[in-house]
Amino acid sequence: MIEATGLRWILTAVFVAAGAFCVYRCFRRKSVTGRVGDVLHAAMCLAMVAMVWPATMGVAGVPQVVLFGFAAVWFAVAAVRGAAHEGRWHPGYHAVMMLAMVWMVFAMPRAMVGSGAATTMDMPGMEGMAMALPSAGGGVPADVVIVALTLATAFCLAGIAFLARLVDGARIAPPSVRTAGWGADALMGLGTSVMLLAML
């Protein structure tokens, strides 16, 4: 689990801010597709906040798998159709992010048991989910380490790229919902990167 209270609050603020923006943008959109996407993003942010805190990190994993699995399919279809104003790559990126969330649900119990950070987890039902900071003699499975580091690096780079787009957009035009959306993408990418690293 995440031991540092300060880090918990930072991650909570990051995902609450991103989720709140998605809810706000949902009411401004005219397309049903865009609204569904925003609702899925807001739900993802809520689930990530739940993973941060001890009181809520035991949320059952099966509903999360269903949610993130549906979201991955939704964004994958949007990418194939090229329906979003960003083209195919933007919904494709979010499809990958949702698949990463599905992977986290299954990998987290293995990482926790391997690191010795949890000993009372109900792995079959995935109810006992938690986050672990790196530990000095940890035995996190190698495949979990490799995938987590790969995804963390990818989401960190994506978050930085979105942040750069936000800065560049703010220089040439007044703030808009679109540029603010890049900021939300940056928060989700960087926050997810930190959560993945916290598993190891």
MOVENKA-V28648 format. One record per helix or strand of 3 or more residues. SS is the DSSP state (2 for helix, 1 for strand). FROM is the first residue (numbers start at 1). LEN is the number of residues. If there is no record, write none. Layout:
{{SS,FROM,LEN} {SS,FROM,LEN}}
This chain:
{{2,5,24} {2,32,21} {2,61,21} {2,88,28} {2,142,31} {2,177,21}}
